[in-house]
Amino acid sequence: MAPVYTPQTRPDEGPEGKGSGGDGSGGPGGSGGGGDRERPHWRDATGRWRRGWVIAAIALLLALIMLAHSKVPNTIGNLGSLIQTFLPWLGLAVPVLIGCAVVRRSVTALVALLVPLLVWFNLFGGLVLDKTGSGGALMVVSHNVDAGNADPEATARQLGGTGADLIALQELPQSSVDAYEEALAATHPYHTVQGTVGLWSRHPLSDTEPVDIGMGWTRAMRTTVSTPDGAVAAYVAHLPSVRVQFRAGFTAGQRDDAADMLGRAIAAEPVERAVLLGDLNGTMNDGALAPLTSQLRSTQGAAGAGFGFSWPAGFPMARIDQILVRELEPVSSWTLPATGSDHLPVAARVDL
């Protein structure tokens, strides 16, 4: 017997008894439900949870990268160090993904985005807070003055006017050493230059020697500073530069080896109180600098306000210029105004 179709069950009609075309709600030419399906809205209780799974997946992947950044290997193009260098900037992806979730009207994506947001604040929320204090027995400044600095005299005068007890300089060309010596002589009578790094001091220096970091020429040194409150071992270093190259990736191998050699020298330092000032070409998040960060404390992390980015001077994106201490108490840490260099000077006050 042939099947009998009622008006409610005809195969060419939708659930409301209207056809799939024309002006029915189910057809592409209709003005009803089809248009609603193309434009998701918040009142669709089922759809707002089912939409946005791709955005949610990206959000969770972002959180995983930030949370496990130390586990990202350096075996392929030093990818781990590259991510760690610019790790705080990954947080900028969160507002972008929030915008995508709002456009998609996805509750699922918005809930998932809470995860990377919380991870970011867990990692960097402490840096956002102002932890600066007052006082400090010793003020130190570190600056990569740039070998191509067109006005070294002005840079030296600017640094000398900060009131710092110690001024450590890196990337000192021999042709400019006299300019720095003359400009700083009145305020910092004690100084030493070893290769392309130097230290100017208000207090006497002794036991000065270069530190081998495997460069073939001197880019690191140590000296003993005789402060009124006792001796402090001061290290000045300029670790090898890093580059991002298409084929080689993040070329940081030489820097990593130099950090390891410098870390061994500091570990063998007999003077209990020590400070490392220099352009380390790496951030405190970079696991490759563990030979240094495992035994020294960052003044910016302990007593700074904000991230203290120091490079490049025009639009700082990373803090690669560091002041690290051992058995010294950071009181405050900050960046100084730009000079003729492509780096910003960094400063800190510490108690002995």
Steps between C-alpha positions, in 0.01 A plus 500: 500500500639845410589723800258773587647841585324746720568875465712480815725219369553576135871452423528824308385712793670618818386432856256792490335370184676752272728418213876525510505787253295806417413709800513213752717521805722207395591607148797704390275758348282532809509769760451280807712236671760475222612856562521430875728203440737717297514764774552333841373691800532472877138389559574175315568307823620185325704664224694737719654199676558304181662784305860622533679173562793605279542824699479303824767257378734787408444654844589177678808454280611853585458426871699178464789679327518766772464249781757254362734746327799350679422164341512630142824351364784694343595215270326662202619855443512580874122534489471481878729798556324700230160447663638579845663822378165646394281298738308795653386608155306175453239658725402732214339202330236485776309821410518405133345162575238665724398716205470189283289327766266799525456515123434125496271539804658199665471449874729196470784712357458771763516247783809338346670840475495530878775237508776693311391819676554343842828339391633836375413674828657216695825544306516878470247648739775564754697706249204727436498602867724781622751349744740794518618615840702789633859517611773261398866521596630447145366624166617318189447570130565277200493614139589362159621830356505374138826495305340731244391760757541837328538699823681300770577815700130580540424139594777505763380831647143371517608186683734690730215728603287215631682489832592134453781351707588249226457547124563193286537549124495246222584517129771756563701572183864586566455822307245625756664389827675836546168685465340292775806531725506879470126548548481272806830591666351764730217284638657153480874517566555123498454305179622205301451400135553141393455442128158641407357520854577740781400608849507850650473531878485748787681242714843339457537195276743211541574147377374586151529235232333393176260207501522251215159435342636332187486799265865524403512858635401653832128567546473425871690602812492491880629737764463557873328820608599624846180666621467661847291198598741236378624331185277421203612294201385676182473321166443680171409289199379525143387157385500414128218635289210287380323515166179365349582346162269325256705183468690492828219622727600673826881494489580503871749214533806720554314712755393189690859373518620839622230510769616159621863616526401822677279304739791276597719804568238658727441171680871494586500864619642514855341837587159428647319808368498530124328696222487423129438793267475457129335437169421131525307487172232300678211538741448349842242264348761346271596162641832515317614762753441261791875487583457865604139524616534195724750678723419870449187703565348748255459850645217574255302196604556567870467878520387636166183652360385339176708292262790745467551426130834642382530410132461639242507853640244637254235238587625273778376143461728298729719547806833365388708741711515365853610581854526178700613472861611247760479568875379853425145623562335676202312815606399648163559440131414704192607606150660836427422738209641418158851603403668477160490120527252245368462373859350673802718525813376298798546599863445355845551580866607224736565467872811331624 
